[in-house]
């Protein structure tokens, strides 16, 4: 039980926002996966706003906030690393293994022997399970689909892990304990990001780093 004046670290609104963002991603991705153009895109000059992309960015803002909060609750490297590992890797490993051992044999156009003896099958496992890098193609799987990716949404997880590492580094060196420094960091990052070329801003990591930084800095700035 917490005292009446204690500040809660639970933010129920984030649960609602994540559900909305997840539904937006599912709806947005359903179009290219079925060979259609996503209709939920707005073009403003050289910038495009797509519902699915913006929903993913929302996830990363929330993630940056909550990950930073996780460090600030208990500034222990061991505790933080253990919790972050348990958060990502077990579920990720199950998804990867199910993709190879359950989905692949059912969906492939190859024979079972051909599938399991194909180098690409085990290359997918060896690289994806450690995110170096995440691969998306299994032999003979979804070859007739507009997009042949297997679990294409896993591409965001390496950036999530890098965010974990970034928060850990900033926490250890004490940056996250200094509000003014955090706000200054956000300001500098914002200037560098918005003044960068269109190609830099539209590259896959660009919006993700921006979103994660906003989340991290927001959490540090509002901490009592």
N, CA and C atoms as a LAMMPS dump frame, in Angstrom:
ITEM: TIMESTEP
0
ITEM: NUMBER OF ATOMS
672
ITEM: BOX BOUNDS ff ff ff
-5.0000000000000000e+02 5.0000000000000000e+02
-5.0000000000000000e+02 5.0000000000000000e+02
-5.0000000000000000e+02 5.0000000000000000e+02
ITEM: ATOMS id mol type element x y z
1 1 1 N 0.855 -1.193 0
2 1 2 C 0 0 0
3 1 3 C 0.888 1.239 0
4 2 1 N 0.528 2.2 -0.847
5 2 2 C 1.295 3.438 -0.923
6 2 3 C 0.573 4.523 -0.167
7 3 1 N 1.326 5.494 0.304
8 3 2 C 0.726 6.611 1.023
9 3 3 C -0.052 7.478 0.062
10 4 1 N -0.966 8.289 0.635
11 4 2 C -1.829 9.111 -0.21
12 4 3 C -1.022 10.087 -1.045
13 5 1 N 0.09 10.547 -0.505
14 5 2 C 0.867 11.544 -1.231
15 5 3 C 1.891 10.942 -2.168
16 6 1 N 2.004 9.62 -2.143
17 6 2 C 3.019 8.993 -2.987
18 6 3 C 2.632 9.082 -4.451
19 7 1 N 3.61 9.24 -5.28
20 7 2 C 3.368 9.304 -6.715
21 7 3 C 3.459 7.906 -7.309
22 8 1 N 2.431 7.536 -8.068
23 8 2 C 2.409 6.211 -8.69
24 8 3 C 3.249 6.221 -9.953
25 9 1 N 3.957 5.12 -10.196
26 9 2 C 4.732 4.981 -11.419
27 9 3 C 3.972 4.187 -12.469
28 10 1 N 2.695 3.943 -12.216
29 10 2 C 1.881 3.241 -13.202
30 10 3 C 1.048 4.261 -13.971
31 11 1 N 1.062 4.162 -15.29
32 11 2 C 0.349 5.095 -16.143
33 11 3 C -0.63 4.317 -17.023
34 12 1 N -1.875 4.124 -16.549
35 12 2 C -2.853 3.326 -17.304
36 12 3 C -3.104 3.845 -18.715
37 13 1 N -2.949 5.16 -18.902
38 13 2 C -3.208 5.713 -20.233
39 13 3 C -2.275 5.106 -21.273
40 14 1 N -1.069 4.702 -20.857
41 14 2 C -0.143 4.092 -21.797
42 14 3 C -0.68 2.764 -22.333
43 15 1 N -1.404 2.026 -21.491
44 15 2 C -1.994 0.762 -21.94
45 15 3 C -2.996 1.017 -23.062
46 16 1 N -3.812 2.045 -22.89
47 16 2 C -4.803 2.402 -23.91
48 16 3 C -4.11 2.853 -25.188
49 17 1 N -3.09 3.7 -25.042
50 17 2 C -2.365 4.2 -26.207
51 17 3 C -1.695 3.068 -26.975
52 18 1 N -1.156 2.078 -26.256
53 18 2 C -0.491 0.964 -26.927
54 18 3 C -1.493 0.076 -27.67
55 19 1 N -2.679 -0.095 -27.094
56 19 2 C -3.712 -0.871 -27.788
57 19 3 C -4.137 -0.161 -29.076
58 20 1 N -4.356 1.144 -28.973
59 20 2 C -4.738 1.924 -30.155
60 20 3 C -3.635 1.87 -31.215
61 21 1 N -2.385 2.038 -30.774
62 21 2 C -1.259 2 -31.714
63 21 3 C -1.131 0.63 -32.36
64 22 1 N -1.333 -0.44 -31.582
65 22 2 C -1.239 -1.793 -32.135
66 22 3 C -2.311 -2.027 -33.196
67 23 1 N -3.523 -1.58 -32.931
68 23 2 C -4.606 -1.73 -33.912
69 23 3 C -4.305 -0.916 -35.168
70 24 1 N -3.711 0.263 -34.984
71 24 2 C -3.353 1.101 -36.135
72 24 3 C -2.29 0.429 -36.994
73 25 1 N -1.308 -0.204 -36.345
74 25 2 C -0.257 -0.914 -37.086
75 25 3 C -0.853 -2.085 -37.864
76 26 1 N -1.724 -2.857 -37.218
77 26 2 C -2.351 -4.003 -37.884
78 26 3 C -3.139 -3.553 -39.112
79 27 1 N -3.948 -2.505 -38.947
80 27 2 C -4.752 -2.004 -40.059
81 27 3 C -3.863 -1.463 -41.171
82 28 1 N -2.862 -0.69 -40.79
83 28 2 C -1.967 -0.094 -41.782
84 28 3 C -1.202 -1.153 -42.567
85 29 1 N -0.674 -2.156 -41.869
86 29 2 C 0.125 -3.192 -42.524
87 29 3 C -0.714 -4.147 -43.354
88 30 1 N -2.003 -4.209 -43.081
89 30 2 C -2.845 -5.141 -43.833
90 30 3 C -2.919 -4.774 -45.312
91 31 1 N -2.719 -3.497 -45.624
92 31 2 C -2.798 -3.065 -47.019
93 31 3 C -1.608 -3.543 -47.849
94 32 1 N -0.369 -3.2 -47.486
95 32 2 C 0.755 -3.699 -48.298
96 32 3 C 0.877 -5.219 -48.263
97 33 1 N 0.501 -5.846 -47.155
98 33 2 C 0.584 -7.311 -47.091
99 33 3 C -0.391 -7.985 -48.053
100 34 1 N -1.462 -7.265 -48.404
101 34 2 C -2.439 -7.813 -49.346
102 34 3 C -2.285 -7.219 -50.742
103 35 1 N -1.187 -6.474 -50.953
104 35 2 C -0.903 -5.943 -52.275
105 35 3 C -1.589 -4.633 -52.601
106 36 1 N -2.023 -3.901 -51.588
107 36 2 C -2.707 -2.629 -51.804
108 36 3 C -1.89 -1.484 -51.21
109 37 1 N -2.188 -0.281 -51.668
110 37 2 C -1.52 0.909 -51.166
111 37 3 C -2.245 1.409 -49.927
112 38 1 N -1.487 1.722 -48.898
113 38 2 C -2.104 2.208 -47.674
114 38 3 C -2.775 3.556 -47.919
115 39 1 N -4.064 3.684 -47.604
116 39 2 C -4.766 4.953 -47.854
117 39 3 C -4.57 5.987 -46.764
118 40 1 N -3.985 5.575 -45.636
119 40 2 C -3.882 6.477 -44.489
120 40 3 C -2.543 7.195 -44.479
121 41 1 N -2.224 7.864 -45.58
122 41 2 C -0.964 8.578 -45.697
123 41 3 C -1.236 10.019 -46.102
124 42 1 N -0.603 10.947 -45.394
125 42 2 C -0.756 12.366 -45.701
126 42 3 C 0.607 12.914 -46.102
127 43 1 N 0.65 13.63 -47.225
128 43 2 C 1.9 14.213 -47.705
129 43 3 C 1.872 15.729 -47.458
130 44 1 N 2.903 16.213 -46.796
131 44 2 C 3.034 17.637 -46.531
132 44 3 C 4.436 18.073 -46.946
133 45 1 N 4.549 18.596 -48.147
134 45 2 C 5.864 18.967 -48.665
135 45 3 C 6.714 17.728 -48.876
136 46 1 N 7.894 17.71 -48.246
137 46 2 C 8.793 16.558 -48.376
138 46 3 C 8.557 15.531 -47.276
139 47 1 N 7.562 15.779 -46.426
140 47 2 C 7.303 14.881 -45.306
141 47 3 C 6.011 14.107 -45.525
142 48 1 N 6.038 12.826 -45.173
143 48 2 C 4.853 11.982 -45.281
144 48 3 C 4.485 11.456 -43.899
145 49 1 N 3.208 11.394 -43.633
146 49 2 C 2.709 10.867 -42.372
147 49 3 C 1.85 9.646 -42.67
148 50 1 N 2.335 8.469 -42.283
149 50 2 C 1.606 7.229 -42.492
150 50 3 C 1.131 6.711 -41.147
151 51 1 N -0.103 6.23 -41.101
152 51 2 C -0.684 5.816 -39.833
153 51 3 C 0.148 4.741 -39.153
154 52 1 N 0.588 3.734 -39.912
155 52 2 C 1.364 2.647 -39.327
156 52 3 C 2.691 3.128 -38.773
157 53 1 N 3.372 3.97 -39.543
158 53 2 C 4.667 4.495 -39.105
159 53 3 C 4.516 5.356 -37.858
160 54 1 N 3.507 6.207 -37.867
161 54 2 C 3.295 7.078 -36.715
162 54 3 C 2.913 6.273 -35.478
163 55 1 N 2.195 5.171 -35.671
164 55 2 C 1.835 4.312 -34.538
165 55 3 C 3.08 3.658 -33.944
166 56 1 N 4.004 3.237 -34.809
167 56 2 C 5.257 2.652 -34.326
168 56 3 C 6.071 3.695 -33.563
169 57 1 N 6.095 4.914 -34.084
170 57 2 C 6.796 5.996 -33.395
171 57 3 C 6.184 6.226 -32.009
172 58 1 N 4.854 6.15 -31.921
173 58 2 C 4.189 6.302 -30.624
174 58 3 C 4.648 5.222 -29.656
175 59 1 N 4.779 3.99 -30.154
176 59 2 C 5.286 2.909 -29.315
177 59 3 C 6.666 3.249 -28.764
178 60 1 N 7.521 3.818 -29.601
179 60 2 C 8.879 4.106 -29.178
180 60 3 C 8.932 5.267 -28.184
181 61 1 N 8.055 6.248 -28.33
182 61 2 C 8 7.328 -27.341
183 61 3 C 7.63 6.755 -25.975
184 62 1 N 6.581 5.917 -25.962
185 62 2 C 6.15 5.283 -24.712
186 62 3 C 7.261 4.412 -24.149
187 63 1 N 7.923 3.669 -25.027
188 63 2 C 8.996 2.783 -24.594
189 63 3 C 10.133 3.572 -23.967
190 64 1 N 10.525 4.687 -24.592
191 64 2 C 11.591 5.508 -24.034
192 64 3 C 11.245 6.005 -22.643
193 65 1 N 9.985 6.386 -22.444
194 65 2 C 9.521 6.862 -21.141
195 65 3 C 9.595 5.751 -20.1
196 66 1 N 9.043 4.591 -20.425
197 66 2 C 8.941 3.495 -19.46
198 66 3 C 10.3 2.854 -19.168
199 67 1 N 11.155 2.77 -20.18
200 67 2 C 12.478 2.186 -19.958
201 67 3 C 13.297 3.075 -19.029
202 68 1 N 13.211 4.383 -19.256
203 68 2 C 13.916 5.312 -18.377
204 68 3 C 13.373 5.21 -16.95
205 69 1 N 12.063 5.061 -16.817
206 69 2 C 11.463 4.898 -15.507
207 69 3 C 11.964 3.622 -14.835
208 70 1 N 12.158 2.571 -15.62
209 70 2 C 12.664 1.316 -15.079
210 70 3 C 14.044 1.504 -14.464
211 71 1 N 14.894 2.28 -15.118
212 71 2 C 16.23 2.548 -14.573
213 71 3 C 16.141 3.398 -13.313
214 72 1 N 15.281 4.408 -13.342
215 72 2 C 15.204 5.345 -12.224
216 72 3 C 14.604 4.71 -10.968
217 73 1 N 13.787 3.692 -11.121
218 73 2 C 13.223 3.005 -9.967
219 73 3 C 14.306 2.349 -9.133
220 74 1 N 15.243 1.72 -9.817
221 74 2 C 16.302 1.01 -9.11
222 74 3 C 17.559 1.082 -9.964
223 75 1 N 18.423 2.028 -9.664
224 75 2 C 19.602 2.281 -10.498
225 75 3 C 20.676 1.215 -10.305
226 76 1 N 20.318 -0.019 -10.572
227 76 2 C 21.24 -1.134 -10.47
228 76 3 C 21.443 -1.727 -11.865
229 77 1 N 22.682 -1.79 -12.295
230 77 2 C 22.968 -2.312 -13.629
231 77 3 C 22.47 -3.746 -13.762
232 78 1 N 22.739 -4.563 -12.763
233 78 2 C 22.339 -5.971 -12.826
234 78 3 C 20.813 -6.123 -12.908
235 79 1 N 20.11 -5.408 -12.041
236 79 2 C 18.649 -5.488 -12.037
237 79 3 C 18.074 -4.994 -13.354
238 80 1 N 18.59 -3.881 -13.857
239 80 2 C 18.097 -3.301 -15.103
240 80 3 C 18.322 -4.252 -16.27
241 81 1 N 19.54 -4.781 -16.4
242 81 2 C 19.861 -5.683 -17.514
243 81 3 C 19.016 -6.951 -17.443
244 82 1 N 18.854 -7.496 -16.241
245 82 2 C 18.055 -8.709 -16.074
246 82 3 C 16.612 -8.486 -16.499
247 83 1 N 16.035 -7.373 -16.066
248 83 2 C 14.644 -7.075 -16.41
249 83 3 C 14.478 -6.812 -17.897
250 84 1 N 15.412 -6.098 -18.483
251 84 2 C 15.304 -5.805 -19.919
252 84 3 C 15.456 -7.086 -20.739
253 85 1 N 16.373 -7.951 -20.335
254 85 2 C 16.562 -9.226 -21.033
255 85 3 C 15.291 -10.07 -20.947
256 86 1 N 14.715 -10.146 -19.743
257 86 2 C 13.499 -10.942 -19.556
258 86 3 C 12.32 -10.349 -20.317
259 87 1 N 12.339 -9.059 -20.518
260 87 2 C 11.257 -8.387 -21.226
261 87 3 C 11.257 -8.728 -22.709
262 88 1 N 12.429 -8.828 -23.295
263 88 2 C 12.536 -8.981 -24.747
264 88 3 C 12.805 -10.419 -25.195
265 89 1 N 13.874 -11.014 -24.683
266 89 2 C 14.421 -12.181 -25.362
267 89 3 C 13.585 -13.459 -25.27
268 90 1 N 13.029 -13.85 -24.127
269 90 2 C 12.27 -15.115 -24.103
270 90 3 C 11.115 -15.148 -25.104
271 91 1 N 10.292 -14.097 -25.108
272 91 2 C 9.183 -14.044 -26.052
273 91 3 C 9.659 -13.984 -27.494
274 92 1 N 10.72 -13.214 -27.707
275 92 2 C 11.295 -13.101 -29.05
276 92 3 C 11.799 -14.45 -29.538
277 93 1 N 12.492 -15.182 -28.665
278 93 2 C 13.026 -16.494 -29.041
279 93 3 C 11.908 -17.47 -29.378
280 94 1 N 10.818 -17.439 -28.618
281 94 2 C 9.678 -18.326 -28.897
282 94 3 C 9.081 -18.022 -30.266
283 95 1 N 8.922 -16.739 -30.58
284 95 2 C 8.36 -16.348 -31.88
285 95 3 C 9.257 -16.821 -33.023
286 96 1 N 10.567 -16.64 -32.86
287 96 2 C 11.51 -17.051 -33.904
288 96 3 C 11.463 -18.568 -34.108
289 97 1 N 11.479 -19.313 -33.016
290 97 2 C 11.469 -20.772 -33.106
291 97 3 C 10.16 -21.302 -33.68
292 98 1 N 9.042 -20.685 -33.289
293 98 2 C 7.754 -21.1 -33.849
294 98 3 C 7.702 -20.814 -35.352
295 99 1 N 8.294 -19.698 -35.745
296 99 2 C 8.328 -19.376 -37.167
297 99 3 C 9.084 -20.417 -37.965
298 100 1 N 10.203 -20.868 -37.421
299 100 2 C 11.036 -21.849 -38.129
300 100 3 C 10.447 -23.252 -38.065
301 101 1 N 10.017 -23.663 -36.875
302 101 2 C 9.642 -25.059 -36.657
303 101 3 C 8.163 -25.354 -36.889
304 102 1 N 7.297 -24.341 -36.799
305 102 2 C 5.86 -24.575 -36.965
306 102 3 C 5.331 -23.939 -38.253
307 103 1 N 5.51 -22.624 -38.386
308 103 2 C 4.993 -21.937 -39.568
309 103 3 C 5.71 -22.357 -40.835
310 104 1 N 7.05 -22.364 -40.787
311 104 2 C 7.832 -22.668 -41.976
312 104 3 C 7.464 -23.973 -42.658
313 105 1 N 7.484 -25.09 -41.946
314 105 2 C 7.167 -26.375 -42.58
315 105 3 C 5.759 -26.429 -43.174
316 106 1 N 4.821 -25.666 -42.583
317 106 2 C 3.446 -25.672 -43.082
318 106 3 C 3.304 -24.799 -44.328
319 107 1 N 3.953 -23.636 -44.318
320 107 2 C 3.75 -22.653 -45.375
321 107 3 C 4.724 -22.778 -46.544
322 108 1 N 5.823 -23.499 -46.374
323 108 2 C 6.824 -23.565 -47.44
324 108 3 C 6.339 -24.366 -48.643
325 109 1 N 6.858 -23.997 -49.789
326 109 2 C 6.557 -24.747 -51.012
327 109 3 C 7.537 -25.907 -51.191
328 110 1 N 8.531 -25.983 -50.313
329 110 2 C 9.521 -27.052 -50.382
330 110 3 C 9.016 -28.282 -49.623
331 111 1 N 9.676 -29.392 -49.838
332 111 2 C 9.398 -30.571 -49.018
333 111 3 C 9.977 -30.327 -47.629
334 112 1 N 9.532 -31.122 -46.68
335 112 2 C 10.06 -30.973 -45.319
336 112 3 C 11.567 -31.156 -45.319
337 113 1 N 12.036 -32.135 -46.054
338 113 2 C 13.482 -32.371 -46.117
339 113 3 C 14.196 -31.189 -46.769
340 114 1 N 13.621 -30.692 -47.858
341 114 2 C 14.233 -29.569 -48.542
342 114 3 C 14.275 -28.321 -47.677
343 115 1 N 13.212 -28.118 -46.908
344 115 2 C 13.135 -26.949 -46.036
345 115 3 C 14.167 -27.022 -44.914
346 116 1 N 14.235 -28.163 -44.242
347 116 2 C 15.122 -28.268 -43.083
348 116 3 C 16.59 -28.456 -43.45
349 117 1 N 16.864 -28.776 -44.704
350 117 2 C 18.264 -28.892 -45.121
351 117 3 C 18.729 -27.65 -45.886
352 118 1 N 17.842 -26.695 -46.043
353 118 2 C 18.205 -25.46 -46.744
354 118 3 C 19.03 -24.574 -45.812
355 119 1 N 20.148 -24.077 -46.307
356 119 2 C 21.031 -23.219 -45.507
357 119 3 C 20.296 -21.982 -45.009
358 120 1 N 19.356 -21.469 -45.8
359 120 2 C 18.656 -20.238 -45.444
360 120 3 C 17.824 -20.406 -44.172
361 121 1 N 17.312 -21.613 -43.942
362 121 2 C 16.522 -21.868 -42.742
363 121 3 C 17.355 -21.639 -41.487
364 122 1 N 18.526 -22.194 -41.468
365 122 2 C 19.377 -22.113 -40.272
366 122 3 C 20.132 -20.796 -40.191
367 123 1 N 20.312 -20.148 -41.336
368 123 2 C 20.877 -18.801 -41.331
369 123 3 C 19.873 -17.841 -40.69
370 124 1 N 18.597 -18.052 -40.995
371 124 2 C 17.535 -17.256 -40.374
372 124 3 C 17.592 -17.396 -38.862
373 125 1 N 17.732 -18.631 -38.382
374 125 2 C 17.782 -18.869 -36.939
375 125 3 C 19.031 -18.25 -36.323
376 126 1 N 20.188 -18.521 -36.909
377 126 2 C 21.457 -18.078 -36.327
378 126 3 C 21.544 -16.555 -36.228
379 127 1 N 21.048 -15.86 -37.242
380 127 2 C 21.143 -14.406 -37.242
381 127 3 C 20.015 -13.754 -36.433
382 128 1 N 18.807 -14.24 -36.632
383 128 2 C 17.65 -13.582 -36.027
384 128 3 C 17.616 -13.753 -34.514
385 129 1 N 17.988 -14.931 -34.017
386 129 2 C 17.88 -15.209 -32.587
387 129 3 C 18.771 -14.279 -31.76
388 130 1 N 19.84 -13.757 -32.384
389 130 2 C 20.725 -12.817 -31.683
390 130 3 C 20.63 -11.406 -32.278
391 131 1 N 19.689 -11.232 -33.216
392 131 2 C 19.437 -9.92 -33.841
393 131 3 C 20.648 -9.372 -34.567
394 132 1 N 21.433 -10.244 -35.205
395 132 2 C 22.645 -9.801 -35.915
396 132 3 C 22.7 -10.353 -37.339
397 133 1 N 21.963 -9.783 -38.274
398 133 2 C 20.781 -8.951 -38.04
399 133 3 C 19.537 -9.828 -38.055
400 134 1 N 18.38 -9.222 -37.795
401 134 2 C 17.12 -9.953 -37.912
402 134 3 C 16.866 -10.229 -39.386
403 135 1 N 16.56 -11.475 -39.717
404 135 2 C 16.24 -11.838 -41.101
405 135 3 C 14.743 -12.078 -41.222
406 136 1 N 14.239 -12.013 -42.455
407 136 2 C 12.788 -12.066 -42.641
408 136 3 C 12.326 -13.094 -43.672
409 137 1 N 13.248 -13.833 -44.251
410 137 2 C 12.866 -14.757 -45.319
411 137 3 C 13.244 -16.181 -44.958
412 138 1 N 12.264 -17.071 -45.04
413 138 2 C 12.484 -18.505 -44.902
414 138 3 C 12.261 -19.155 -46.257
415 139 1 N 13.014 -20.175 -46.587
416 139 2 C 12.942 -20.76 -47.93
417 139 3 C 11.553 -21.294 -48.285
418 140 1 N 11.018 -20.779 -49.398
419 140 2 C 9.733 -21.255 -49.898
420 140 3 C 8.524 -20.742 -49.155
421 141 1 N 8.704 -19.876 -48.153
422 141 2 C 7.59 -19.409 -47.328
423 141 3 C 7.071 -18.066 -47.854
424 142 1 N 5.78 -18.01 -48.101
425 142 2 C 5.087 -16.797 -48.552
426 142 3 C 5.633 -16.269 -49.874
427 143 1 N 6.164 -17.131 -50.698
428 143 2 C 6.769 -16.679 -51.955
429 143 3 C 5.759 -16.097 -52.931
430 144 1 N 4.491 -16.459 -52.802
431 144 2 C 3.47 -15.933 -53.716
432 144 3 C 2.762 -14.707 -53.141
433 145 1 N 3.144 -14.296 -51.939
434 145 2 C 2.533 -13.117 -51.32
435 145 3 C 3.166 -11.833 -51.847
436 146 1 N 2.442 -10.723 -51.797
437 146 2 C 3.034 -9.441 -52.207
438 146 3 C 4.301 -9.113 -51.427
439 147 1 N 4.335 -9.486 -50.146
440 147 2 C 5.529 -9.321 -49.311
441 147 3 C 5.839 -10.669 -48.684
442 148 1 N 7.055 -11.16 -48.91
443 148 2 C 7.403 -12.514 -48.468
444 148 3 C 8.015 -12.558 -47.076
445 149 1 N 7.923 -11.477 -46.337
446 149 2 C 8.56 -11.424 -45.013
447 149 3 C 7.857 -12.335 -44.009
448 150 1 N 8.668 -12.952 -43.158
449 150 2 C 8.163 -13.719 -42.021
450 150 3 C 8.403 -12.882 -40.77
451 151 1 N 7.33 -12.505 -40.098
452 151 2 C 7.449 -11.656 -38.907
453 151 3 C 8.23 -10.377 -39.189
454 152 1 N 7.797 -9.667 -40.209
455 152 2 C 8.492 -8.441 -40.594
456 152 3 C 8.537 -7.39 -39.51
457 153 1 N 7.578 -7.428 -38.593
458 153 2 C 7.539 -6.416 -37.533
459 153 3 C 8.673 -6.549 -36.528
460 154 1 N 9.427 -7.651 -36.598
461 154 2 C 10.549 -7.831 -35.671
462 154 3 C 11.686 -6.85 -35.924
463 155 1 N 11.622 -6.108 -37.021
464 155 2 C 12.714 -5.18 -37.348
465 155 3 C 12.896 -4.111 -36.272
466 156 1 N 11.843 -3.818 -35.496
467 156 2 C 11.96 -2.76 -34.495
468 156 3 C 12.741 -3.192 -33.255
469 157 1 N 12.841 -4.482 -33.004
470 157 2 C 13.424 -4.943 -31.742
471 157 3 C 14.908 -4.61 -31.568
472 158 1 N 15.745 -4.701 -32.608
473 158 2 C 17.135 -4.278 -32.406
474 158 3 C 17.249 -2.824 -31.961
475 159 1 N 16.388 -1.948 -32.469
476 159 2 C 16.411 -0.553 -32.043
477 159 3 C 15.951 -0.428 -30.592
478 160 1 N 15.003 -1.274 -30.203
479 160 2 C 14.565 -1.284 -28.805
480 160 3 C 15.725 -1.675 -27.887
481 161 1 N 16.471 -2.694 -28.295
482 161 2 C 17.607 -3.145 -27.492
483 161 3 C 18.672 -2.052 -27.411
484 162 1 N 18.924 -1.373 -28.514
485 162 2 C 19.888 -0.276 -28.494
486 162 3 C 19.414 0.85 -27.576
487 163 1 N 18.105 1.032 -27.523
488 163 2 C 17.559 2.02 -26.585
489 163 3 C 17.847 1.601 -25.153
490 164 1 N 17.689 0.311 -24.859
491 164 2 C 18.012 -0.189 -23.523
492 164 3 C 19.453 0.152 -23.161
493 165 1 N 20.338 -0.087 -24.11
494 165 2 C 21.753 0.173 -23.868
495 165 3 C 21.995 1.668 -23.676
496 166 1 N 21.326 2.488 -24.492
497 166 2 C 21.488 3.926 -24.375
498 166 3 C 21.048 4.452 -23.022
499 167 1 N 19.901 3.971 -22.54
500 167 2 C 19.412 4.385 -21.223
501 167 3 C 20.391 3.94 -20.136
502 168 1 N 20.919 2.727 -20.267
503 168 2 C 21.877 2.22 -19.29
504 168 3 C 23.112 3.107 -19.221
505 169 1 N 23.641 3.479 -20.377
506 169 2 C 24.831 4.33 -20.409
507 169 3 C 24.533 5.698 -19.795
508 170 1 N 23.418 6.307 -20.206
509 170 2 C 23.062 7.62 -19.668
510 170 3 C 22.794 7.558 -18.165
511 171 1 N 22.232 6.433 -17.723
512 171 2 C 21.974 6.276 -16.295
513 171 3 C 23.243 6.121 -15.491
514 172 1 N 24.152 5.312 -15.988
515 172 2 C 25.403 5.049 -15.267
516 172 3 C 26.255 6.308 -15.142
517 173 1 N 26.296 7.123 -16.191
518 173 2 C 27.138 8.324 -16.132
519 173 3 C 26.412 9.502 -15.47
520 174 1 N 25.152 9.279 -15.051
521 174 2 C 24.448 10.283 -14.269
522 174 3 C 23.649 11.307 -15.036
523 175 1 N 23.561 11.163 -16.354
524 175 2 C 22.838 12.161 -17.146
525 175 3 C 21.357 12.201 -16.781
526 176 1 N 20.763 11.031 -16.543
527 176 2 C 19.324 10.967 -16.289
528 176 3 C 18.912 11.579 -14.96
529 177 1 N 19.877 11.912 -14.106
530 177 2 C 19.552 12.531 -12.824
531 177 3 C 19.543 14.06 -12.913
532 178 1 N 19.896 14.606 -14.065
533 178 2 C 20.04 16.053 -14.195
534 178 3 C 19.028 16.588 -15.215
535 179 1 N 17.992 17.206 -14.708
536 179 2 C 16.908 17.663 -15.586
537 179 3 C 17.376 18.631 -16.661
538 180 1 N 18.126 19.632 -16.243
539 180 2 C 18.552 20.651 -17.204
540 180 3 C 19.412 20.042 -18.3
541 181 1 N 20.266 19.112 -17.924
542 181 2 C 21.108 18.464 -18.914
543 181 3 C 20.269 17.624 -19.87
544 182 1 N 19.251 16.97 -19.332
545 182 2 C 18.372 16.15 -20.169
546 182 3 C 17.594 17.019 -21.153
547 183 1 N 17.059 18.135 -20.666
548 183 2 C 16.32 19.049 -21.537
549 183 3 C 17.242 19.619 -22.617
550 184 1 N 18.472 19.952 -22.228
551 184 2 C 19.447 20.462 -23.196
552 184 3 C 19.757 19.404 -24.24
553 185 1 N 19.879 18.151 -23.797
554 185 2 C 20.146 17.05 -24.713
555 185 3 C 19.01 16.898 -25.714
556 186 1 N 17.779 17.006 -25.232
557 186 2 C 16.618 16.908 -26.113
558 186 3 C 16.615 18.05 -27.128
559 187 1 N 16.952 19.259 -26.673
560 187 2 C 16.971 20.412 -27.569
561 187 3 C 18.017 20.237 -28.663
562 188 1 N 19.212 19.814 -28.275
563 188 2 C 20.286 19.609 -29.258
564 188 3 C 19.908 18.521 -30.247
565 189 1 N 19.368 17.42 -29.726
566 189 2 C 18.975 16.32 -30.606
567 189 3 C 17.89 16.772 -31.582
568 190 1 N 16.927 17.561 -31.09
569 190 2 C 15.83 18.028 -31.938
570 190 3 C 16.345 18.891 -33.078
571 191 1 N 17.303 19.775 -32.759
572 191 2 C 17.868 20.638 -33.79
573 191 3 C 18.617 19.818 -34.831
574 192 1 N 19.435 18.881 -34.365
575 192 2 C 20.199 18.051 -35.29
576 192 3 C 19.29 17.21 -36.167
577 193 1 N 18.234 16.686 -35.564
578 193 2 C 17.327 15.811 -36.32
579 193 3 C 16.516 16.589 -37.337
580 194 1 N 15.929 17.714 -36.91
581 194 2 C 15.057 18.471 -37.807
582 194 3 C 15.849 19.211 -38.883
583 195 1 N 17.116 19.502 -38.619
584 195 2 C 17.93 20.197 -39.611
585 195 3 C 18.652 19.231 -40.537
586 196 1 N 18.515 17.932 -40.285
587 196 2 C 19.158 16.932 -41.124
588 196 3 C 18.474 16.819 -42.466
589 197 1 N 19.096 16.099 -43.354
590 197 2 C 18.524 15.934 -44.687
591 197 3 C 17.278 15.07 -44.63
592 198 1 N 16.459 15.165 -45.664
593 198 2 C 15.25 14.365 -45.748
594 198 3 C 15.579 12.881 -45.694
595 199 1 N 16.706 12.485 -46.294
596 199 2 C 17.1 11.077 -46.32
597 199 3 C 17.444 10.579 -44.919
598 200 1 N 18.077 11.429 -44.116
599 200 2 C 18.415 11.044 -42.746
600 200 3 C 17.145 10.867 -41.919
601 201 1 N 16.221 11.833 -42.058
602 201 2 C 15.007 11.774 -41.262
603 201 3 C 14.111 10.614 -41.651
604 202 1 N 14.145 10.224 -42.938
605 202 2 C 13.255 9.163 -43.383
606 202 3 C 13.881 7.783 -43.253
607 203 1 N 15.192 7.718 -42.94
608 203 2 C 15.837 6.414 -42.746
609 203 3 C 15.206 5.712 -41.555
610 204 1 N 15.174 4.374 -41.612
611 204 2 C 14.464 3.6 -40.583
612 204 3 C 14.828 3.988 -39.15
613 205 1 N 16.129 4.135 -38.809
614 205 2 C 16.438 4.439 -37.405
615 205 3 C 16.084 5.861 -36.991
616 206 1 N 16.014 6.785 -37.965
617 206 2 C 15.82 8.184 -37.636
618 206 3 C 14.615 8.464 -36.756
619 207 1 N 13.401 8.178 -37.235
620 207 2 C 12.222 8.432 -36.399
621 207 3 C 12.235 7.64 -35.1
622 208 1 N 12.851 6.456 -35.122
623 208 2 C 12.886 5.637 -33.91
624 208 3 C 13.757 6.287 -32.838
625 209 1 N 14.951 6.762 -33.253
626 209 2 C 15.828 7.432 -32.29
627 209 3 C 15.166 8.699 -31.768
628 210 1 N 14.501 9.432 -32.655
629 210 2 C 13.823 10.656 -32.233
630 210 3 C 12.755 10.344 -31.192
631 211 1 N 11.947 9.33 -31.472
632 211 2 C 10.865 8.97 -30.556
633 211 3 C 11.411 8.485 -29.217
634 212 1 N 12.422 7.638 -29.265
635 212 2 C 13.005 7.119 -28.029
636 212 3 C 13.607 8.239 -27.193
637 213 1 N 14.26 9.183 -27.857
638 213 2 C 14.869 10.3 -27.137
639 213 3 C 13.812 11.168 -26.477
640 214 1 N 12.719 11.426 -27.178
641 214 2 C 11.616 12.201 -26.594
642 214 3 C 11.082 11.497 -25.355
643 215 1 N 10.878 10.191 -25.455
644 215 2 C 10.376 9.438 -24.312
645 215 3 C 11.33 9.453 -23.133
646 216 1 N 12.62 9.225 -23.398
647 216 2 C 13.62 9.22 -22.332
648 216 3 C 13.678 10.577 -21.64
649 217 1 N 13.754 11.628 -22.445
650 217 2 C 13.906 12.966 -21.875
651 217 3 C 12.638 13.393 -21.135
652 218 1 N 11.48 13 -21.663
653 218 2 C 10.224 13.365 -20.987
654 218 3 C 10.172 12.743 -19.607
655 219 1 N 10.555 11.474 -19.494
656 219 2 C 10.514 10.817 -18.204
657 219 3 C 11.491 11.478 -17.217
658 220 1 N 12.689 11.793 -17.701
659 220 2 C 13.684 12.408 -16.824
660 220 3 C 13.256 13.793 -16.389
661 221 1 N 12.605 14.531 -17.299
662 221 2 C 12.221 15.903 -16.997
663 221 3 C 11.074 15.983 -15.995
664 222 1 N 10.169 14.99 -16.017
665 222 2 C 9.01 15.055 -15.125
666 222 3 C 9.267 14.356 -13.8
667 223 1 N 10.387 13.671 -13.665
668 223 2 C 10.658 12.954 -12.424
669 223 3 C 10.808 13.927 -11.27
670 224 1 N 10.202 13.596 -10.164
671 224 2 C 10.287 14.465 -8.992
672 224 3 C 11.616 14.3 -8.296
